[in-house]
């Protein structure tokens, strides 16, 4: 009977008693864990009550995935390396446990000491982190002191700021090491070290400073690294600080229809300007937009080109003063401006690093073959890129939190796939939707239009192939953006007229004029920004530079040029325009006013009234 029973059990399904035992134990644990994660609130994370008040004031409903996973680990004192998408809340994920641990320490020992050092790659990101700490420490401001070392001030001022041993110091690695080496900043009682945008800190040339800092940091310091990508630089950082942190490779679950829709348009170098003109003049993209270009000259060329058509835009580049750059981002976030043209100058530095890595890989492969070839392979990437005269700690395409950006346009394609990831990460932040459009110059069209040519376009097709492969691994698709060139071609002659007016002399004059204006504005910002915020409305950054020859007719599109779909897009929000009134105003200028033109003659309609006593 026992043998027959065993045979029946092998051929037939499990019995009713055995079957539920597996399903009831395994399945509910997974679903309940998911449910627990989704229902986790900030209260469940074990943060200080004062921080919870600040979180509620910021109207944060629930913690994001990176916050749910990273905050408990950080509060337990573990080293953390978190990789999460742009706009997923990484800044709050390390600031909240940092503040909580400082408040906990101060409840026991109120001695002033620098507990946390936050290292960031750019000044813009340092400013953003400083403001985030200010917001989260709103209900414990007296207990938390923060110093930002990225402002351009004298060494004496920095010494004075650090003399009181602030709880948190925010800096770039170079400035931090300068102050540590001069004994201005003491790291003896440091408990937390944070590397924000860890994948970029090394790429920006801070490797030597980081190695020096790693030797000055006391043993047992908790290290938290935040990154949008897991690159070789991140592994190098782990080696520099000799840490094996808990790795959190996180991906937010996107709702249907959310995320970035990516497009690519293949076009000639002059056609970039044509497509940009049509897109913005016909309002094919609605909402706020960031346009990335390869260098500062391209910034001004595109701005002057847009001015010809009455398209308002403002500029971000490393030559502008820091206060002006910060003000532009703040005003953009407040919907004062709709278009920012940003120079992504750090792109070249990242390209050199990636080229060096490729050359090293090539040399390793060549070692099995010809040794001479391997030597030449390794020598090639030693070329140094041109150093920009602007701020070396500038970086607007990475880490900076632009709010509610509808679209990102890569007017000049970045030279690396990682730069592309950071650029498009400026849109579709925190679960919102967005669009990224990249212009790619095919190799056969490169340098066909010399006035609008740029060296970075030479490898557009190779870089785009890498980008497509990288995005495919992430389950994303880069779709072709098909323009109907028959409808676009009628605008070409107007584009050529505008482009001819934007000469090298006009660009040079625009750069000097803009810099002069922004320096004046920067002084005003220093004095009045906190005292009189309402008086800063006149400090607009999207004014016309007027260095290129102005052609008034280009600002208006004749009706015969408009495509059927474009008419409504261009004139949909204009409303009624009283043309007769405008003609009457023009006729008054410089001419005698005719009495006969009045509808009522005052001599005929005048009625004398008797005075009443």
C-alpha positions as CSV (number, residue, x, y, z in Angstrom):
1,X,0.0,0.0,0.0
2,X,2.8,2.3,0.8
3,X,4.4,1.8,-2.6
4,X,1.1,2.4,-4.4
5,X,0.5,5.6,-2.3
6,X,3.9,6.9,-3.3
7,X,3.3,6.2,-7.0
8,X,-0.1,8.0,-6.9
9,X,1.5,11.1,-5.2
10,X,4.2,11.3,-7.9
11,X,1.8,11.3,-10.8
12,X,-1.1,13.3,-9.3
13,X,-1.2,16.9,-8.0
14,X,-0.3,17.5,-4.3
15,X,-3.0,17.0,-1.7
16,X,-5.1,19.8,-0.4
17,X,-3.3,19.8,2.9
18,X,0.2,20.2,1.2
19,X,-0.7,22.7,-1.5
20,X,-1.8,25.7,0.6
21,X,1.2,25.2,2.9
22,X,3.5,26.5,0.1
23,X,1.3,29.3,-1.3
24,X,0.3,30.7,2.0
25,X,3.8,31.0,3.4
26,X,5.7,32.3,0.3
27,X,3.3,34.6,-1.5
28,X,1.9,36.7,1.3
29,X,5.4,37.5,2.6
30,X,6.3,39.2,-0.7
31,X,3.0,41.0,-1.1
32,X,3.0,42.1,2.5
33,X,6.6,43.4,2.2
34,X,5.6,45.5,-0.9
35,X,2.5,46.8,1.0
36,X,4.7,47.7,4.0
37,X,7.1,49.6,1.8
38,X,4.3,51.5,0.0
39,X,2.6,52.4,3.3
40,X,5.8,53.5,5.1
41,X,5.7,57.1,6.3
42,X,8.4,59.4,7.5
43,X,7.2,58.8,11.1
44,X,8.1,55.1,10.7
45,X,11.7,55.9,9.8
46,X,12.6,57.0,13.3
47,X,13.5,60.6,12.6
48,X,13.6,63.5,15.1
49,X,10.1,65.0,15.7
50,X,11.4,68.5,14.7
51,X,12.5,67.1,11.4
52,X,9.1,65.5,10.9
53,X,7.6,68.9,11.4
54,X,9.8,70.4,8.7
55,X,9.0,67.5,6.3
56,X,5.3,68.1,6.9
57,X,5.8,71.8,6.2
58,X,7.4,70.9,2.8
59,X,4.2,68.8,2.1
60,X,6.2,65.6,1.6
61,X,3.4,62.9,1.7
62,X,5.5,59.7,1.7
63,X,9.2,58.9,1.5
64,X,10.5,57.9,-2.0
65,X,12.1,54.5,-2.6
66,X,15.7,55.8,-1.9
67,X,14.5,57.6,1.2
68,X,12.7,54.4,2.5
69,X,15.8,52.3,2.0
70,X,18.7,54.6,2.8
71,X,17.5,56.5,5.9
72,X,17.1,53.5,8.2
73,X,20.6,52.2,7.1
74,X,22.2,55.7,7.7
75,X,20.5,56.0,11.1
76,X,22.0,52.6,12.1
77,X,25.5,54.0,11.3
78,X,26.1,51.9,8.1
79,X,28.1,53.0,5.1
80,X,25.7,53.5,2.2
81,X,26.2,53.7,-1.6
82,X,22.8,54.5,-3.2
83,X,22.2,54.6,-6.9
84,X,18.9,56.2,-7.8
85,X,17.4,58.2,-10.7
86,X,17.7,62.0,-11.0
87,X,15.0,63.7,-9.0
88,X,14.3,60.7,-6.8
89,X,14.9,62.5,-3.5
90,X,18.6,61.5,-2.9
91,X,19.4,64.9,-1.2
92,X,16.8,64.4,1.5
93,X,17.8,60.8,1.9
94,X,21.2,61.8,3.4
95,X,20.3,65.2,4.9
96,X,17.5,63.9,7.2
97,X,19.6,61.1,8.9
98,X,22.5,63.5,9.1
99,X,20.5,66.1,11.0
100,X,18.8,63.5,13.1
101,X,22.2,62.1,14.3
102,X,23.5,65.6,15.0
103,X,20.5,66.4,17.1
104,X,20.8,63.1,19.0
105,X,24.5,63.9,19.8
106,X,23.7,67.4,20.9
107,X,21.1,66.2,23.3
108,X,23.9,64.4,25.2
109,X,26.9,66.7,24.5
110,X,26.4,70.3,23.3
111,X,30.1,70.9,22.6
112,X,30.7,72.7,19.2
113,X,32.4,70.4,16.7
114,X,32.2,69.7,12.9
115,X,30.3,66.4,12.7
116,X,29.5,66.3,9.0
117,X,31.4,67.1,5.7
118,X,29.3,67.1,2.5
119,X,31.4,67.1,-0.7
120,X,29.8,68.2,-4.0
121,X,31.3,68.6,-7.5
122,X,29.8,72.1,-8.2
123,X,29.0,75.4,-6.6
124,X,25.4,75.3,-7.8
125,X,24.9,71.9,-6.1
126,X,26.5,73.2,-2.9
127,X,24.0,76.1,-2.9
128,X,21.1,73.7,-3.4
129,X,22.2,71.4,-0.6
130,X,22.6,74.4,1.8
131,X,19.1,75.5,1.1
132,X,17.7,72.0,1.6
133,X,19.4,71.8,5.0
134,X,17.9,75.2,5.9
135,X,14.4,73.9,5.0
136,X,14.7,70.7,6.9
137,X,16.3,72.4,10.0
138,X,13.6,75.0,10.1
139,X,12.4,73.8,13.6
140,X,15.8,73.2,15.0
141,X,17.8,76.1,13.5
142,X,19.3,77.1,16.8
143,X,20.8,73.6,17.3
144,X,22.2,73.2,13.7
145,X,24.9,75.4,12.2
146,X,25.9,75.1,8.6
147,X,28.8,76.7,6.6
148,X,29.0,76.7,2.8
149,X,32.6,77.1,1.6
150,X,31.9,77.5,-2.1
151,X,31.2,81.3,-2.1
152,X,34.1,83.3,-3.5
153,X,35.4,85.0,-0.3
154,X,38.8,85.6,1.1
155,X,40.7,83.1,3.3
156,X,40.2,85.4,6.3
157,X,36.4,85.2,5.9
158,X,36.6,81.4,5.6
159,X,38.7,81.2,8.7
160,X,36.2,83.3,10.6
161,X,33.3,81.1,9.4
162,X,35.0,77.9,10.5
163,X,36.4,79.3,13.8
164,X,33.1,78.4,15.6
165,X,33.2,74.7,14.4
166,X,29.9,74.5,12.5
167,X,28.1,71.2,12.7
168,X,27.9,70.8,8.9
169,X,30.4,72.0,6.2
170,X,29.4,71.9,2.5
171,X,32.3,72.2,0.1
172,X,33.9,71.0,-3.1
173,X,36.8,68.6,-2.4
174,X,39.4,71.2,-3.5
175,X,38.2,73.9,-1.1
176,X,37.8,71.4,1.7
177,X,41.3,70.1,1.4
178,X,42.7,73.7,1.1
179,X,41.1,74.5,4.5
180,X,42.1,71.2,6.1
181,X,45.7,71.6,5.0
182,X,45.9,75.1,6.3
183,X,44.4,73.9,9.7
184,X,41.4,76.1,9.2
185,X,39.0,73.1,9.1
186,X,39.4,70.4,11.8
187,X,38.1,66.9,11.0
188,X,39.2,65.3,14.3
189,X,35.6,64.9,15.5
190,X,34.0,64.1,12.1
191,X,31.3,61.4,12.2
192,X,29.7,61.7,8.8
193,X,31.2,62.1,5.3
194,X,28.8,62.5,2.3
195,X,29.7,62.4,-1.4
196,X,26.8,63.8,-3.4
197,X,26.9,63.0,-7.2
198,X,29.7,60.6,-6.4
199,X,30.0,59.5,-10.1
200,X,31.0,63.1,-11.0
201,X,33.3,64.1,-8.1
202,X,36.3,62.3,-9.6
203,X,35.4,63.3,-13.2
204,X,35.7,66.9,-12.2
205,X,39.4,66.5,-11.4
206,X,39.2,66.1,-7.6
207,X,41.0,62.8,-7.3
208,X,44.2,64.2,-5.5
209,X,42.1,66.3,-3.1
210,X,39.9,63.2,-2.2
211,X,43.0,61.1,-1.5
212,X,44.4,63.7,0.8
213,X,41.0,64.1,2.6
214,X,40.7,60.3,3.0
215,X,44.0,60.3,4.9
216,X,42.8,63.2,7.1
217,X,39.4,61.6,8.0
218,X,39.4,59.7,11.3
219,X,38.7,56.0,11.4
220,X,35.1,54.9,11.9
221,X,33.6,57.8,10.0
222,X,30.3,56.9,8.3
223,X,30.5,57.4,4.6
224,X,27.4,58.0,2.5
225,X,27.6,58.1,-1.3
226,X,24.8,59.2,-3.6
227,X,25.0,58.7,-7.4
228,X,22.7,58.7,-10.5
229,X,24.9,56.1,-12.2
230,X,27.3,53.3,-11.0
231,X,30.5,54.0,-13.0
232,X,34.2,53.1,-12.5
233,X,34.7,56.4,-10.7
234,X,32.3,55.2,-7.9
235,X,34.4,52.0,-7.5
236,X,37.5,54.2,-7.3
237,X,36.0,56.2,-4.5
238,X,35.2,53.1,-2.6
239,X,38.9,52.2,-2.9
240,X,40.1,55.7,-1.9
241,X,38.1,55.6,1.3
242,X,38.7,51.9,1.8
243,X,35.0,51.1,2.3
244,X,32.6,48.3,1.4
245,X,29.3,50.1,1.7
246,X,25.8,48.6,1.5
247,X,24.8,49.0,-2.1
248,X,21.3,50.2,-3.0
249,X,20.7,49.9,-6.7
250,X,17.2,51.4,-6.8
251,X,14.7,52.0,-9.6
252,X,11.5,53.8,-8.9
253,X,8.4,52.0,-10.3
254,X,7.0,54.3,-12.9
255,X,3.3,54.8,-13.3
256,X,1.8,54.4,-16.7
257,X,2.7,57.3,-19.0
258,X,5.3,58.7,-16.6
259,X,9.0,59.3,-17.2
260,X,11.0,60.8,-20.0
261,X,10.1,60.3,-23.7
262,X,13.3,60.4,-25.7
263,X,13.6,61.6,-29.3
264,X,16.5,62.0,-31.7
265,X,16.5,64.2,-34.9
266,X,19.2,63.7,-37.5
267,X,20.0,67.1,-39.2
268,X,22.7,69.3,-40.6
269,X,24.6,71.8,-38.5
270,X,22.7,74.7,-39.8
271,X,19.4,72.8,-39.6
272,X,19.7,72.7,-35.8
273,X,19.0,76.4,-35.8
274,X,16.2,76.0,-38.3
275,X,14.5,73.3,-36.2
276,X,15.0,75.3,-33.0
277,X,13.4,78.4,-34.6
278,X,10.4,76.4,-35.8
279,X,9.9,74.6,-32.5
280,X,9.9,77.7,-30.4
281,X,8.2,80.1,-32.8
282,X,5.4,77.8,-33.6
283,X,5.3,76.6,-29.9
284,X,5.6,73.0,-30.7
285,X,7.0,72.5,-27.2
286,X,5.0,74.0,-24.4
287,X,6.2,74.8,-20.9
288,X,9.7,75.4,-19.6
289,X,12.7,74.1,-21.6
290,X,16.5,73.8,-21.1
291,X,18.7,73.9,-24.2
292,X,22.2,72.4,-23.7
293,X,25.0,73.6,-26.0
294,X,28.7,72.6,-26.0
295,X,30.4,75.9,-25.1
296,X,29.9,79.6,-24.1
297,X,30.1,81.0,-27.7
298,X,27.3,78.6,-28.7
299,X,25.3,80.0,-25.8
300,X,25.5,83.5,-27.2
301,X,25.1,82.5,-30.9
302,X,21.8,80.8,-30.1
303,X,20.6,83.6,-27.9
304,X,21.3,86.2,-30.5
305,X,19.7,84.0,-33.2
306,X,16.6,83.7,-31.0
307,X,16.6,87.5,-30.5
308,X,16.1,88.0,-34.3
309,X,12.7,86.3,-34.0
310,X,11.6,87.9,-30.7
311,X,12.2,84.6,-28.7
312,X,13.2,85.5,-25.2
313,X,15.8,83.3,-23.4
314,X,18.4,83.5,-20.7
315,X,21.9,82.1,-20.4
316,X,23.8,80.0,-17.9
317,X,27.6,79.5,-18.2
318,X,30.7,79.5,-16.1
319,X,31.6,83.2,-16.9
320,X,28.6,84.6,-15.1
321,X,28.9,85.4,-11.4
322,X,27.7,82.7,-9.0
323,X,24.9,84.9,-7.6
324,X,23.6,85.6,-11.1
325,X,23.6,81.8,-11.9
326,X,21.8,81.0,-8.7
327,X,19.2,83.8,-9.3
328,X,18.6,82.5,-12.9
329,X,17.8,79.0,-11.6
330,X,15.5,80.4,-8.9
331,X,13.6,82.6,-11.3
332,X,13.3,79.8,-13.8
333,X,11.8,77.6,-11.0
334,X,9.3,80.4,-10.3
335,X,8.2,80.5,-14.0
336,X,9.7,83.9,-14.7
337,X,11.6,82.5,-17.7
338,X,10.6,79.7,-20.0
339,X,13.9,79.0,-21.9
340,X,17.4,78.6,-20.5
341,X,20.4,78.1,-22.8
342,X,23.1,76.3,-20.7
343,X,26.7,75.7,-21.7
344,X,27.7,72.2,-20.6
345,X,31.5,72.9,-20.5
346,X,32.3,70.0,-18.1
347,X,31.2,67.6,-20.9
348,X,34.7,67.8,-22.4
349,X,36.3,66.8,-19.2
350,X,34.1,63.7,-18.9
351,X,34.8,62.9,-22.5
352,X,38.5,62.9,-21.9
353,X,38.1,60.5,-19.0
354,X,35.9,58.2,-21.0
355,X,38.4,58.3,-23.9
356,X,41.2,57.5,-21.5
357,X,39.3,54.4,-20.2
358,X,38.6,53.3,-23.8
359,X,42.3,53.7,-24.7
360,X,43.3,51.7,-21.6
361,X,40.9,48.9,-22.6
362,X,42.3,49.0,-26.1
363,X,45.9,48.8,-24.8
364,X,45.0,45.8,-22.6
365,X,43.7,43.9,-25.7
366,X,46.7,44.9,-27.7
367,X,49.2,43.5,-25.1
368,X,48.7,40.0,-26.5
369,X,49.7,41.2,-30.0
370,X,52.0,44.0,-30.9
371,X,53.6,45.9,-27.9
372,X,54.4,49.0,-29.9
373,X,50.8,49.5,-30.9
374,X,49.8,49.2,-27.2
375,X,52.2,51.9,-26.3
376,X,50.8,54.3,-28.9
377,X,47.3,53.5,-27.8
378,X,48.1,54.5,-24.2
379,X,49.9,57.7,-25.2
380,X,47.0,59.1,-27.2
381,X,44.6,60.1,-24.5
382,X,47.2,62.2,-22.7
383,X,46.0,65.3,-24.6
384,X,44.6,67.9,-22.2
385,X,41.4,69.8,-23.1
386,X,41.4,73.6,-23.2
387,X,40.9,75.1,-19.8
388,X,37.9,77.4,-19.6
389,X,38.5,80.8,-18.2
390,X,35.2,80.6,-16.3
391,X,34.4,79.1,-13.0
392,X,36.1,75.6,-12.7
393,X,33.4,74.5,-10.2
394,X,30.5,75.4,-12.4
395,X,28.1,72.6,-13.4
396,X,24.4,73.1,-14.3
397,X,23.5,69.8,-16.0
398,X,24.2,67.7,-12.9
399,X,22.5,67.7,-9.6
400,X,20.8,71.1,-9.9
401,X,17.1,70.7,-9.2
402,X,15.2,72.5,-12.0
403,X,11.5,72.3,-11.2
404,X,8.7,71.4,-13.6
405,X,10.9,71.3,-16.8
406,X,8.8,70.1,-19.7
407,X,11.6,69.5,-22.1
408,X,15.4,69.2,-22.5
409,X,16.9,69.8,-25.9
410,X,20.4,68.6,-26.6
411,X,21.2,71.2,-29.2
412,X,24.8,69.9,-29.2
413,X,24.9,66.2,-28.3
414,X,27.1,65.4,-25.3
415,X,30.3,63.5,-25.9
416,X,29.5,60.7,-23.4
417,X,26.5,58.6,-22.6
418,X,26.8,59.5,-18.9
419,X,26.5,63.2,-19.6
420,X,23.4,62.5,-21.6
421,X,21.8,60.7,-18.6
422,X,22.5,63.7,-16.4
423,X,21.3,66.2,-18.9
424,X,17.9,64.5,-19.6
425,X,17.6,64.0,-15.8
426,X,16.7,67.7,-15.5
427,X,13.2,66.9,-16.7
428,X,10.6,64.3,-15.5
429,X,11.8,64.7,-11.9
430,X,9.9,63.1,-9.0
431,X,7.5,61.1,-11.1
432,X,6.6,63.8,-13.5
433,X,6.6,63.5,-17.3
434,X,9.0,65.1,-19.7
435,X,10.5,65.1,-23.1
436,X,14.2,65.0,-24.3
437,X,15.1,65.9,-27.9
438,X,18.6,65.4,-29.2
439,X,20.0,66.8,-32.5
440,X,22.5,64.5,-34.2
441,X,24.7,65.5,-37.1
442,X,25.5,62.6,-39.5
443,X,29.1,62.2,-40.4
444,X,28.5,63.1,-44.1
445,X,27.0,66.5,-43.0
446,X,29.7,67.4,-40.5
447,X,31.5,70.7,-41.3
448,X,29.2,71.4,-44.3
449,X,28.2,74.7,-42.8
450,X,31.3,76.2,-41.2
451,X,29.8,79.2,-39.4
452,X,27.5,76.9,-37.3
453,X,29.9,74.0,-37.0
454,X,31.3,72.7,-33.6
455,X,34.0,70.1,-33.1
456,X,31.9,68.0,-30.8
457,X,29.5,67.1,-33.6
458,X,32.2,64.9,-35.3
459,X,31.4,61.9,-33.2
460,X,27.6,62.4,-32.8
461,X,26.6,59.1,-34.5
462,X,29.0,57.0,-32.4
463,X,27.9,58.7,-29.1
464,X,24.2,58.3,-30.1
465,X,24.8,54.6,-30.7
466,X,26.2,54.3,-27.2
467,X,23.3,56.2,-25.7
468,X,20.8,54.0,-27.5
469,X,22.5,50.9,-26.2
470,X,22.6,52.3,-22.6
471,X,19.0,53.3,-22.7
472,X,17.9,49.9,-24.1
473,X,19.6,48.2,-21.1
474,X,17.4,50.4,-18.9
475,X,14.3,49.4,-20.9
476,X,14.0,52.9,-22.5
477,X,13.7,53.7,-26.2
478,X,15.1,56.6,-28.1
479,X,12.6,57.3,-30.9
480,X,13.2,59.2,-34.1
481,X,11.6,62.7,-34.2
482,X,10.4,63.1,-37.7
483,X,10.0,66.6,-38.9
484,X,8.0,67.3,-42.1
485,X,10.8,69.1,-43.9
486,X,8.4,70.3,-46.7
487,X,6.6,72.4,-44.1
488,X,9.9,73.5,-42.4
489,X,11.8,74.5,-45.6
490,X,9.8,77.8,-46.2
491,X,11.3,79.1,-43.0
492,X,14.9,78.4,-44.2
493,X,15.5,81.8,-45.9
494,X,14.5,83.6,-42.7
495,X,16.9,81.3,-40.7
496,X,19.7,82.1,-43.1
497,X,19.1,85.9,-42.7
498,X,19.2,85.6,-38.9
499,X,22.2,83.4,-38.8
500,X,24.2,85.7,-41.1
501,X,23.6,88.6,-38.7
502,X,25.1,86.6,-35.8
503,X,28.8,87.2,-36.5
504,X,31.8,86.5,-34.3
505,X,32.1,90.2,-33.5
506,X,28.5,90.3,-32.4
507,X,29.1,87.2,-30.1
508,X,32.2,88.8,-28.6
509,X,30.4,92.0,-27.9
510,X,27.4,90.1,-26.4
511,X,29.7,88.2,-24.0
512,X,31.3,91.4,-22.7
513,X,28.0,93.2,-22.4
514,X,26.3,90.4,-20.7
515,X,29.2,89.9,-18.3
516,X,29.3,93.6,-17.4
517,X,25.5,93.7,-16.8
518,X,25.5,90.5,-14.7
519,X,28.4,91.8,-12.5
520,X,26.4,94.9,-11.7
521,X,23.3,92.8,-11.0
522,X,25.4,90.4,-8.8
523,X,26.5,93.3,-6.6
524,X,22.8,94.4,-6.3
525,X,21.9,90.8,-5.5
526,X,24.4,90.7,-2.6
527,X,23.1,93.8,-1.0
528,X,19.3,93.6,-1.5
529,X,18.3,90.0,-2.1
530,X,17.5,89.3,1.5
531,X,16.4,92.8,2.5
532,X,14.3,93.8,-0.5
533,X,13.3,90.7,-2.5
534,X,10.4,92.5,-4.2
535,X,12.8,95.1,-5.7
536,X,14.7,92.4,-7.7
537,X,12.0,92.1,-10.3
538,X,13.9,94.5,-12.6
539,X,16.9,92.2,-12.6
540,X,15.8,90.1,-15.5
541,X,18.3,87.8,-17.2
542,X,16.4,87.3,-20.5
543,X,16.8,90.9,-21.9
544,X,17.9,91.4,-25.4
545,X,21.7,91.9,-26.0
546,X,21.1,93.8,-29.3
547,X,24.7,93.3,-30.5
548,X,23.6,91.5,-33.7
549,X,22.0,93.5,-36.6
550,X,18.3,93.7,-35.8
551,X,15.8,92.8,-38.6
552,X,12.3,93.7,-37.4
553,X,10.5,91.7,-40.1
554,X,11.9,88.4,-38.8
555,X,9.9,88.7,-35.5
556,X,6.6,88.2,-37.4
557,X,5.7,85.2,-39.4
558,X,3.6,85.9,-42.5
559,X,0.5,83.8,-42.8
560,X,1.5,82.1,-46.0
561,X,4.4,80.5,-44.2
562,X,2.4,79.0,-41.4
563,X,1.4,75.3,-41.7
564,X,-2.2,74.5,-40.9
565,X,-1.3,73.0,-37.5
566,X,1.1,75.8,-36.7
567,X,-1.4,78.7,-37.1
568,X,-3.4,77.7,-34.0
569,X,-0.3,77.0,-32.0
570,X,1.1,80.4,-32.8
571,X,-2.0,82.5,-32.4
572,X,-4.1,80.4,-30.0
573,X,-3.4,82.5,-26.9
574,X,-3.0,85.9,-28.5
575,X,-6.7,87.0,-28.5
576,X,-8.1,90.2,-30.1
577,X,-5.5,92.7,-31.3
578,X,-6.8,96.3,-31.9
579,X,-4.8,97.2,-35.1
580,X,-6.6,100.5,-35.7
581,X,-5.6,101.8,-32.3
582,X,-1.9,101.0,-33.0
583,X,-2.1,103.0,-36.3
584,X,-3.5,106.0,-34.6
585,X,-0.7,106.0,-32.0
586,X,1.9,105.8,-34.8
587,X,0.3,108.7,-36.7
588,X,0.7,111.0,-33.7
589,X,4.5,110.6,-33.5
590,X,6.3,113.6,-35.0
591,X,3.2,115.0,-36.8
592,X,0.7,117.8,-36.0
593,X,-2.5,116.6,-34.6
594,X,-5.5,117.5,-36.7
595,X,-8.6,118.9,-34.9
596,X,-10.8,117.7,-37.7
597,X,-9.9,114.1,-37.0
598,X,-11.9,114.2,-33.8
599,X,-15.4,112.7,-33.8
600,X,-16.9,115.6,-31.7
601,X,-16.1,119.3,-32.1
602,X,-15.8,120.8,-28.6
603,X,-16.9,124.3,-29.9
604,X,-20.2,122.9,-31.2
605,X,-20.9,120.6,-28.2
606,X,-19.8,123.1,-25.5
607,X,-22.6,124.2,-23.2
608,X,-22.1,127.1,-20.7
609,X,-23.7,126.6,-17.4
610,X,-24.7,129.4,-15.0
611,X,-22.8,129.4,-11.8
612,X,-24.9,128.5,-8.8
613,X,-24.6,130.6,-5.7
